[in-house]
Amino acid sequence: MRQETIWGADVAQRYDTPGTGMFAPGTLGPAVDRLVHLAGDGAALEFAVGTGRVAVPLAERGVSVTGIELSVPMVEQLRTKADEATIPVIIGDMATTVAPGTYSLVYLVYNTISNLLTQAEQVECFRNAARHLTPGGRFVIELGVPDLRRLPPGQTAAVWQTDADYIGLDTYDVLRQHIVSHHFRFDETEQAQLHRSPHRYIWPAELDLMAQLAGFELESRHEDWSGGDFTAESRSHVSVYRVPPTP
């Protein structure tokens, strides 16, 4: 499954869910507040900007935001909310594509680094973030904690959400640290729609090593955007890495 195929026109059209899901104020608001604080007076670069879920409200708060995005249909959806002058977007892979200028903040949210399916690509993503940042600049990643405790011995799949019109389940390949997320949507008919997306999961300690290889230092790690403590029971984390300031 190629990423540019997965994030095609059909997905782009139904990606936005205003007021609910990842667009719910309780989910989106704290993320934007934290990123505004971290950007300070500088510019921000979003890897995998998508339809502008975070970039649009961040720009509305006065932060200069540029995006990198692989999917043209996702950018077309973004353009219904903000023009090129407001949020410039460079089409390309977040691991290798270079945006013009330098930034005080690069951010990558909602598990999107896991869309890169090899460890080497994920390390290159860190290096790409570092090359865009000014000394003292920060790279922020929001990422889930691998939930392998849900898998009994010998089982390779786990259901993580069930609603009246939706079932979400993941299948695991623990040797390659791969997950395929399956999203089943259905109505009163006998037909269902299936959307699948592959991911490579990353343990927090592995993520920290990737950061070190790219010249970052871990500045902070919290359970969520509001600053909750990260514990052994946390299901996700927001990690802030920093390029050391010039002596």
matplotlib code that plots the C-alpha trace (Angstrom):
import matplotlib.pyplot as plt

x = [0.0, 1.6, 1.0, 0.0, -2.6, -4.0, -4.5, -6.4, -9.4, -12.0, -10.2, -9.5, -13.2, -14.2, -11.2, -12.5, -15.0, -15.7, -16.3, -15.9, -13.1, -9.7, -11.4, -13.2, -12.3, -11.1, -8.6, -7.6, -7.6, -4.9, -2.6, -2.9, -2.4, 0.8, 2.2, 1.5, 3.5, 6.4, 6.6, 7.0, 7.8, 9.2, 7.7, 6.4, 6.7, 4.2, 5.2, 2.2, 0.0, -2.9, -6.2, -4.9, -6.6, -3.8, -2.2, -5.3, -6.2, -2.4, -2.3, -5.4, -3.6, -0.9, 1.8, 3.4, 2.9, 4.3, 3.4, 4.9, 2.4, 2.6, -1.1, -2.3, -6.0, -5.4, -3.8, -6.8, -9.0, -6.8, -7.2, -10.9, -9.9, -6.6, -4.9, -1.2, -0.3, -1.7, -0.3, 2.3, 2.6, 5.4, 4.4, 6.7, 7.8, 8.3, 11.5, 13.3, 11.5, 13.0, 10.9, 12.5, 13.6, 14.3, 11.9, 11.7, 9.2, 8.7, 5.8, 4.3, 1.1, -1.5, 0.8, 1.8, 5.5, 4.3, 3.3, 7.0, 7.3, 11.0, 13.3, 15.7, 12.9, 11.8, 15.4, 15.6, 12.4, 14.2, 17.2, 14.9, 13.4, 16.8, 17.9, 14.9, 15.4, 17.3, 19.6, 17.4, 14.5, 12.1, 10.6, 7.3, 5.9, 2.5, 2.5, 0.7, 2.4, 2.5, -0.4, 0.9, -0.5, -3.8, -2.6, -2.9, -0.2, -0.7, -3.2, -2.3, -5.3, -7.1, -10.3, -9.8, -13.1, -16.7, -19.6, -23.0, -21.6, -17.9, -15.4, -11.6, -9.1, -5.3, -3.4, 0.2, 3.5, 5.6, 8.8, 8.8, 6.9, 4.2, 0.5, -2.3, -5.2, -8.6, -11.5, -14.9, -17.8, -21.3, -25.0, -28.3, -27.4, -25.3, -22.4, -19.4, -16.6, -13.1, -10.1, -6.7, -3.5, -0.1, 2.1, 5.4, 5.1, 7.9, 8.7, 9.5, 13.1, 13.6, 12.2, 14.7, 17.5, 16.3, 16.4, 19.9, 21.1, 19.8, 21.4, 18.3, 17.9, 14.7, 13.3, 10.0, 7.5, 3.9, 0.9, -1.1, -1.0, -2.3, 0.9, -0.4, 2.3, 3.6, 3.4, 3.6, -0.2, -0.1, -1.6, 0.1, 2.7, 3.7, 7.5, 9.4, 13.0, 15.3, 18.3, 21.0, 21.4, 24.6, 27.1]
y = [0.0, 3.3, 6.3, 8.6, 6.0, 5.5, 9.3, 9.8, 11.8, 9.7, 9.8, 13.6, 14.2, 12.5, 13.2, 16.4, 15.8, 19.3, 19.3, 15.6, 13.0, 14.5, 17.8, 18.0, 21.2, 19.1, 17.3, 20.1, 23.1, 22.0, 21.0, 24.4, 26.2, 24.2, 24.7, 28.4, 28.6, 26.5, 28.5, 31.8, 34.5, 32.2, 30.3, 26.7, 23.9, 21.0, 17.7, 15.9, 19.0, 17.1, 19.1, 21.7, 20.4, 22.0, 24.4, 26.4, 27.3, 27.8, 30.3, 32.0, 32.5, 34.5, 31.8, 31.7, 28.1, 26.2, 22.6, 19.6, 17.0, 14.0, 13.8, 16.3, 15.6, 16.4, 19.7, 20.4, 20.0, 22.3, 24.9, 25.2, 26.7, 28.6, 29.8, 29.4, 32.8, 31.9, 28.4, 27.5, 23.8, 21.9, 18.6, 15.8, 13.2, 14.5, 12.4, 14.1, 17.2, 20.5, 23.7, 27.1, 29.1, 28.1, 27.6, 27.7, 24.8, 21.6, 19.4, 16.1, 15.1, 12.3, 9.3, 10.4, 9.5, 5.9, 6.3, 5.9, 2.1, 1.6, 2.7, 4.3, 6.5, 7.5, 8.5, 10.5, 12.3, 13.4, 14.6, 16.5, 18.2, 19.2, 20.7, 23.1, 24.3, 27.2, 26.6, 26.0, 25.1, 22.3, 19.2, 18.0, 14.5, 13.2, 9.4, 6.5, 4.0, 0.5, -1.4, -5.0, -5.9, -6.2, -9.2, -12.6, -15.1, -16.3, -13.5, -11.0, -8.7, -6.5, -4.4, -0.9, 0.8, -0.3, 2.0, 1.6, 2.4, 1.7, -1.0, -0.3, -3.1, -3.5, -6.4, -6.8, -8.0, -7.8, -8.9, -5.8, -3.6, -3.1, -2.5, -2.4, -0.4, -1.5, 0.9, -0.6, 1.8, 0.5, 1.5, -0.4, -2.2, -5.4, -3.5, -2.0, 0.3, -0.7, 1.7, 0.3, 2.0, 0.5, 1.9, 1.1, 1.6, 3.1, 2.6, 5.9, 4.8, 4.0, 7.4, 9.0, 7.2, 8.4, 12.0, 11.6, 10.4, 13.6, 15.8, 16.5, 16.4, 15.3, 18.4, 17.0, 14.2, 14.3, 12.1, 14.7, 18.2, 19.6, 18.4, 15.3, 13.0, 10.3, 7.0, 3.2, 3.3, 6.2, 5.3, 8.2, 10.9, 14.3, 14.5, 17.8, 17.5, 20.5, 21.4, 22.5, 26.3, 27.8, 28.2]
z = [0.0, -1.1, 1.1, -1.8, -2.8, 0.7, 1.2, -2.0, -3.0, -1.2, 2.1, 1.7, 1.2, 4.4, 6.5, 8.2, 11.0, 12.4, 16.1, 16.6, 16.7, 16.2, 15.4, 18.7, 20.7, 23.6, 21.3, 19.0, 21.3, 23.7, 20.8, 19.2, 22.5, 23.1, 19.6, 19.7, 22.9, 21.5, 18.2, 20.1, 17.7, 15.1, 12.1, 12.2, 9.7, 9.8, 8.4, 6.8, 7.0, 5.5, 5.3, 7.8, 10.9, 13.1, 10.6, 10.0, 13.6, 14.3, 11.5, 12.8, 16.1, 14.3, 13.7, 10.3, 9.2, 6.2, 5.4, 3.7, 2.4, 0.1, -0.8, -3.4, -2.6, 1.0, 0.0, -2.3, 0.8, 2.8, 0.0, 0.7, 4.1, 3.5, 0.4, -0.6, 0.8, 4.2, 4.4, 1.8, 1.1, -0.5, -2.1, -1.0, 1.5, 5.1, 5.4, 2.5, 1.2, 2.1, 2.7, 2.1, 5.2, 8.8, 11.6, 15.4, 15.4, 13.4, 14.4, 13.4, 15.1, 15.5, 15.0, 11.5, 11.8, 11.9, 8.2, 7.4, 7.3, 8.0, 10.9, 8.4, 7.0, 10.5, 11.3, 8.1, 9.2, 12.4, 10.3, 8.0, 11.0, 12.3, 9.0, 9.1, 12.6, 14.0, 17.0, 20.0, 17.8, 18.7, 17.0, 18.5, 17.9, 19.0, 19.0, 20.5, 22.7, 21.2, 22.8, 22.6, 25.9, 24.2, 22.2, 23.9, 23.0, 19.4, 18.5, 15.8, 15.8, 18.3, 18.1, 19.5, 18.8, 18.1, 17.4, 15.8, 12.4, 12.8, 13.8, 14.1, 14.5, 14.1, 12.8, 14.0, 12.6, 15.7, 13.9, 11.7, 14.2, 11.7, 12.2, 9.6, 10.8, 9.4, 9.5, 8.7, 8.1, 7.5, 7.6, 7.5, 4.3, 4.0, 2.5, 4.4, 3.4, 4.3, 4.6, 5.5, 6.5, 7.3, 10.1, 11.8, 15.6, 17.6, 21.3, 23.2, 23.9, 20.2, 19.3, 21.7, 20.0, 16.6, 18.0, 19.3, 15.9, 14.4, 17.1, 19.3, 23.0, 24.7, 26.4, 27.7, 27.4, 28.6, 28.2, 26.3, 25.0, 28.3, 30.1, 31.9, 33.4, 31.2, 33.0, 32.3, 31.7, 29.2, 25.7, 23.9, 24.4, 23.2, 23.0, 22.5, 21.2, 21.0, 18.8, 21.3, 21.3, 19.9, 22.7]

ax = plt.figure().add_subplot(projection="3d")
ax.plot(x, y, z, "-o")
ax.set_aspect("equal")
plt.show()
